[in-house]
Amino acid sequence: MVHQENFIVSTVRRGMTEVTDPVAAVVARTGFAAGVVHVFVRHTSCSLLITENADPTVRRDLETLAQRWAPDGDSAYLHDTEGDDDMAAHARAVLTGTSVSVPLAQGELLLGTWQGIYLWEHRSHGHRREIVVTVTGE
């Protein structure tokens, strides 16, 4: 069987917002014991990832790396319609991805002890981001 729900995350600025709990809530509503949970964000300037959820310095260091991978306002960028962070945000999303999948067993997400699911906002200012959760299971 397949169950699908969407939810909105309002970001404040560039950075990560944990979405593990709202994803787990969707899973709980399915009543499925086993399966796969696919989480997808419907935007091109943010991404989804699974990373460390215990030490916030990991997320801060990932942001530092992203600034090196795709710096804002690079003079080589042609696309800057929405500002200096426009192309950099798109590049960061391409490099980090717009979806994650997590196995489901005994009705629970099979994340590791220190793993969480995060929406990573790559724009300097906040946005409303739509996340689609599709649970396939039984």
N, C-alpha and C positions, 0 to 999 in steps of 0.2 A: 504494500500500500504506500501511497505518497500523500504527504501533508505539506502545505506551503503557506507561509505567513510572511508579511512584510512588517517592518517597524522603522521608525524614524529616530535618528540620533542627531541632536543639535550640538555641533561643536562650537567652541568659543574662539579658538585660534589653532595654529599649527601645533600638532602634538597628538598623543594617543589617548583614546577613550576606550576603556575595557567594555566589551559587549558580551562577555561570557554569560552573565546572569540572564539577560533577555533572550539569548539563544537557548540556554538551558530551560527557560520558561516555555518557549515554543515546543521544545522536545517533550517536556512534561505533559503538555496538553495533548500530545499525540497518543500517549499511552503505549507507545512502541517499546518493546524490550530490547530489540537488536536492530541494527541497520547502519545507515550512514547519514550524517548531517552535512549538508552543503550550505555554506554561507557566502553570499555574493553581494557586493556593493554596486549600485547602479550609477556610478559616477566615474569620471576620468581624471580627477585631480585629488583622489584619496585612495587608500588601499586597505586591505585586510591582512592581518598576519597573526600567527601564533608565536608568542614570545614569553619571556620571563615575566611572571606577575608578582614576584616577591620583592625584588630590589628595583626601585624606580630609576636607579642610575643606569640600568641597562637600556631603558627606553630613552633616557637623555643622551646616552652615548650613540644610540641608533640615529637619533636626530642629528647629532654631530656628523656622523658618517654620511647621512643623506645630504647634508649641506655641502659636503665635499663631492659627492657623486653628481649632484645637479644644483649648482649654486643659483640663487636668485639673480636676475638681471645680467646674466652673461651676455656680452656683446655679440656673441655668435648666434644667439637665438633670433629667429625671425618672428615667432609667435609671441606676442606680448599684449594681446587684445585687452586682457583684464589686469594688466600690471606686471611689475617685475617678477612676481612669483608665479605667473601663469604657466610658462613653459616648464619651469623647474618642477611645478606640481605634477604636470602630466608625465614628465620623465621619471619622477620618483614613483608614481603609480605603476608605470610600465615595469620598473625595476623590482618592485615589491609585490605586485599582483592585486587582483580585485576579488579573489575568492580563496576560501580554505575549505577543506573537508575534514571531518572528525568522525571516527567510528563511534558507534553507540552500542553499549552492552548493559544489560540489566537496567535499562531505562536511563542510563547516565552517559554523559559525554566521556570518552576515554582519553581525556587530557592527562598529561603527566602532572606530577606533584606541583611543579613550579610553572605550569603553562596556563596562559589565558588567551582569549581571542580579543584582538584589538582592532578598532577602526583607527587608521592613521590619517589624520587630516594633514594634507600637504600645502594648503593655502594659508596665507598669513592671517586671514580673518575667518571667523566661524561661518559655517554653512549647515543647512539641513540635509542630512544624508540618508538615503533610503537603503535599507538592508533587506535582502530576500533570504529567508531560511527555508530550505527544502529538506524534508526528512523522508527518507525512503527506508521502510522497515516493516516489522511485524511485531 
